[in-house]
Amino acid sequence: MFSAIEDAAGERVDRFLASQWPDLSRARIQALLSEGRLRIDDQIATSAKTKVRPKNCFALHIPPPIAAIPEPQNIPLEILYEDEHLIVVIKPAGLTVHPAAGNWSGTLVNALLYHCAGSLSGIGGVERPGIVHRLDKDTSGVLVVAKSDKSHHGLSKQFAAHTVERAYLALTRGAPLPREGRIETRIARSANDRKKQAVVRDPKSKAGRHAITNYKCLAHFGQQKGQPIGTPAAALVECRLETGRTHQIRVHMAHIGCPILDDPVYGKHRGYRKLRRQDGQIAPVIARQALHACKLGFDHPITGEELYFETPMPADMQNLLDFMHSL
């Protein structure tokens, strides 16, 4: 804690703090401000443009550094298969796969480091050991992780060759037309929101990456209010991936007008809370997109054995599906 000097009056607070803490960049100081870690005269200040006043009293809380290497953590795992080469688990919704900004601990990698006692492939780097493919934090389902470099190489080749069978169950608003089809686009980071992905609209553009999703409507439910007769209110859709781009299924389903229910990013304002029975009852609430990785099939990278795993829909999605049957 210290007080401002007279000469600093009128100076931007981020510049002033950078002069007081030469080890901190202005960008780092601005980040600390946005996190509410600066108090001026015992009041939280979050704007870097705040002007310094004479005799202001500053208190800047700098959090302790985060370990560069993820720490093992005793987090329960639901294991479907394990040998010396790989491990197959069911990732629950809400669990991030690997450490990243905002999630430096409590991830699947932390759990695997504890369970496997260090026997994970190092190919993914210190933050992503053994990670061959990923699921979004709030997508549940089956995931394979490599425990050796040789198995990591073998699995990566299968994913790159699109020979891995991957199927997802999605609960959507509306039902796709046609009921079965193939979505083939390019997907790139959204120009309007850097946290989102978006379909590249220009067919001649080389932006982004090629993405293919095959889908099949397994069932549809209800009648969408204000739409022509025969327009379902919701559907159960199976999606099979040929490629694995970030948020691919979520982007593709929204692109064809059937966003995944309660998707906070791609289904905003169109979530399942609008699903209502004739008696007025509203759909049960789940706090994540209704997407589950239900099937995973691949050849064991060492033995060549065909491995196939299928997991049931988790309880939150099943409750929502049960409600959809009553629409």
Order of alpha helices (4+ residues) and beta strands (2+ residues): beta-alpha-alpha-beta-beta-beta-beta-beta-alpha-beta-alpha-beta-beta-beta-beta-beta-alpha-beta-beta-alpha
